[in-house]
């Protein structure tokens, strides 16, 4: 990208970032945003038949609203049940991931591209070729931070379509876990709530182990195996 297209991409990214910040300021100006799935459900229910749209916007703009992802995912189960929570949540969170990806690409990809040499170039090449598989697994693990990594993908050479499809695939199981928990809260059945909580705890523990195994810092290891060996799961 060069010349006018690059400038247009940068302007679009700045405008999108400003719009997200502006919307967050407006939301908080309407009153305090409580950090609980039940409070978020009450807020979104006020949208009436537009509740799915309001929920998807909350999921997409979550970083600006300073809401943890698990609160929104659980609220989806409270609002729409497991199936609806997965449907609307996957669309909303994927939109948010693409938003972070696009803003980062518009603001910073040129800077990264100008420094593509040596190890950085090999990492960039790996992400172009193997990044979608890696990103799907990373997104699916219920304990991994989302926005910083999705934005970092925008700085890499990964194409937008494979990125979007991979995070969508990863979000489905992650959101299903929290939607099941939220749906259980909506039913008020203590046995069901206990089951959902147990499933969630097991998933978080297993996810933590997997995250440390696949995405942990291995800088102390032997570098002789090459960059691709270090990056591959």
N, C-alpha and C positions, 0 to 999 in steps of 0.2 A: 504494500500500500504506500502511495506517495502523493505529495502535493495536496490538492483539494480533497480527495477522499479521506486522507489521513486527518485533515483539519475537521472535516465534517464528522468523522467518527469521534474525535475528541470532544467536539461541541455537544454531540448527542449524549456522550457519556456524562459530561458535566451537567447537562440539563436533567438527565435521568436521576443522577445523584441528588441534585437540588430538589427535584420533585419528591423523591423518597423522604428526604429530610423535612421538607415542607409538610408532607402528609402526616409524618410522625408528630411534628409540632402541633398540627391541628388536632390530632387524636388526643394528645395529652392536654390540650387546652380545654377539651370537653370534660375533663375530670381525670382522676387518678386511674391508671390502668393496674388493676390488681393482678398479682402473680399467682393465679390459680385457674385450673380448667373450668371450674364452676362459674367464676366471675367472667371469664371470657365467653362462656356459653351464653350468659345473660346478656352480655353486650351484643353478641352476634344475633341472638334471637330477636332483638329489637329491629333488625333489618326486615323481618317478615319473610316474604317470598324471595327476597334478595339475599337471604342468609347464606346460601352457598357461595355467592359472589363475595360477600363480606368476609367469609371464612377464607376463601382463596386469597383475597387481598391481604388478610392478616398473615397468612402463611408466607406469601411472597415477600412481604415487607417486614417480616419478623425482625431482621437485624436492626432496622430503624426504630422499631417499637420496643426494642430491648427485651423481647420475650424469649425465654428458652423454648427450643423446638418441642420438647416433650409436653409442655403445657398446651400448645396449639394442637398437637397430634391427639392428645387425650381429649381436648375439647371437641375435636371432630367426632370421636366416638360418642360423646355425650349428646351432641347435636344430631348426628345423622346415622348412628349405629356403625357397626364395623364396616359394612360395604360402602356406605356413603362417606364415612371418614376416610377410608382408603382412596376412594375415587376423587373427592374434592381436595383431600390433603395432598395426594400425589400430584395433581395438576397445579395446585398452589405452590407447593414447595419446589417443584421442578421449575415453575416460572421464576421463583426467587433465585434458584441456582443459576438460571440463564441470565437473570438480571445482574447478579454478581459477576458472572463470567463476562458479559458484554461490557459492563462498566470498566472492569479491569483491562479488558482487551483494548477498549477505546483510549484509556488513559496511559497504559503502560507497556503494551506489547512492543511498540517501536523501540523503547529503551532497552528491553530485554533482547530484541532481535539484533540490535547493534553490538551486543556483547556475546553473541553466540560463537563461542570458540572453546576448544578443549572440552573439559568435563561438562560445562554448561550446555554446549552443543549436543553432547551425547545424551544428556538428560532430556533435552528438548525433543530429540529424535525419538527417544524411548516413549515419551508421553504422546507423541503423534501416532506411534504405532501400537503401543500397548496400553495407553492411558485409559481408554474407555472401560476395559476389563478391570483395571485397577480401581477406577473411580466408582464403578458399580459396587464392588466389594466394600470399599471404604464407606460409601454412603449408606449401605445396608446395615453396618454395625451400629447398634443403638447408642453408643457412647462417644462417637467421634465428633469433634467440632466440624461444622459444615461450611459456613460462609468463608472463612479464610482459605480453605482448600479449594472451594469452587471458584473463588476469585483468582487464586494462584493458577488454576487451570486456564483462565483467560489470558494469563501472561505467557503461557506455553504455546506450542504450535498445534495443539489439539483442535480439531475442527468443531464448530458449534453443534452440528447435528449429532455426531457420535457422542459428544459430551451430554447433550440433552437426553438422548435415549438411555445412556448409561446411568445417569442420576435418577431418571424415572424408574428404571429397573431396580435400582438400589433403594429408592424410597418406599416402594410397595411393601416389602416385608418389615421395614422399620416402622412405617406408619401403622401397619396392621397390628403390631404389638401394642402400641399406645392406644389405638382405637378400640381394641378389645378391652383394655383396662378402662377407658372412658365409658364404653358401653356398659360395662359391668357396674360402674358407679351409677349410671342412669337407672339400671334395673333395681339397685338397692339390695340385691341378694348377697348376703354376707359370704356364702360359700363360693359364689361366682366371683365376688371381689377378691376373696382369698386366692382362688385359682389364678385369676388374672395377675394378681400381684406376684404370685410365685413364678408364673411364666415369665413375667417381666424381669424379676430378679435374676432368674437363671439366664435369660437372654443378655442381661447387662454383664453378668459375671463372665459368661462365655465370650461376649463381645469384647470385654476388656482384655481377656487372654489373647484373642485373635488379633486385636489391634496392636498389642505389644509384640506379638510374634511377627506380624506382617509389616507393620508401619512404625515400629519402635526405632529408636536411634541405634544404629549399628555401627556408628563411627569408630567404635573401639576395636572393630574387627579387622581382619586382614584385607587390605585394599587390592591385593594382587589378583583377585578374582575378576576384576573388571567392573565397569559401571553397570552394565546390564544385569550382571549377576546380583549386584547389590540392590537394584531396583525391583527385580522380579520377585513376586511372592514365592 
